[in-house]
Amino acid sequence: MNDTNQEKKTRHRVAKADEETLAEFVLRPDPTKEGLTESVAGTDQDGNVIEIPVVVEKPLTLFLNGQEIVTMMTIGDYPDYLAVGYLLNQNMLRRDDVITAIDVDEELDLVVVRTERETNYEEKLKKKTRTSGCAQGTVFGDLMEKFEDIKLPGDAKIHTSWIYALSRKVNMVPSLYLEAGAIHGCVLCRGDQPLIYIEDVGRHNAVDKIAGYMFLNNVTASDKIFYTTGRLTSEMVIKTVQMGIPVLVSRSGFTAWGVDLAKEAGLTLIGRAKGKRFTALAGQDRIVFDHQASDLKDEDPRHQRAAARGTETKIPGTGVKEGQTDG
């Protein structure tokens, strides 16, 4: 059956909207980049031979000057952002530090950050605490001392229309999640505009990459919104506060300590942001209710992430089931 003129016009408008949305991103995932996924053969529930893309993870050892700090499991893109962001969020790199070089050796899977200031974190490295991150993130025992001193801007606002728009725009973008699943994404936003969208196997890696990007590009934090696909855990809250971002939004749920820390820091914490719904458990005074959910049209299924669909069928062309979440 031939398409009607109306159907053709509708598809044209959708394609144009997609192009306009993609143009808003300064940096976004490229699921076609070589080395991020590989095809693996297997068998499905009916005994059929199948081949699906799976995310490739690899070790990356981080050095600060001459000292080995940590080995992280990562997808391997943006090692400079990941290294700098990790050091910032572990308070090993100061905001006033001068970075003299970032050396990446892809053959040895290592990255070296060099600073003018001499550093020695031997004692600090003994205080590692493993977190709940999917790729076994770590934090250090002295993080809370500086966390308590951070003051977030009180005049920041988030409009409900921005929440709905950001959720829709992020879900429209081609990504490793839609290609292969088993990945987390973090997006730095301003108003209803997504700016920097980065993915990794662990949510803490993705947020560290954003932190590194902001530091290396002198990005202001006070007017930004941080959007993540992962759970709103204590680590996610701590890192968002450390970056100086006043609003944190996720399509996933909360942990009790994450909520407590958000209230303590004055962070606006919004979770379960899917389709027409969201829940705010901290910093609700920043929310401007300019758009009621009842006024919205139902979201186009092709613009929803798998977890928002609520069914158990497989998304064509991906290894992700509808209803699956990588939170």
PyMOL commands that set and color helices and strands:
alter all, ss='L'
color gray80, all
select helices_A, chain A and resi 5-24+79-89+122-125+143-147+160-172+176-180+203-216+234-243+256-265+284-286+293-295+301-303+306-308
alter helices_A, ss='H'
color red, helices_A
select strands_A, chain A and resi 37-43+49-55+58-64+67-74+99-105+110-115+128-130+138-140+158-159+184-190+193-200+225-228+247-250+268-274+277-282+287-288
alter strands_A, ss='S'
color yellow, strands_A
deselect
rebuild
show_as cartoon
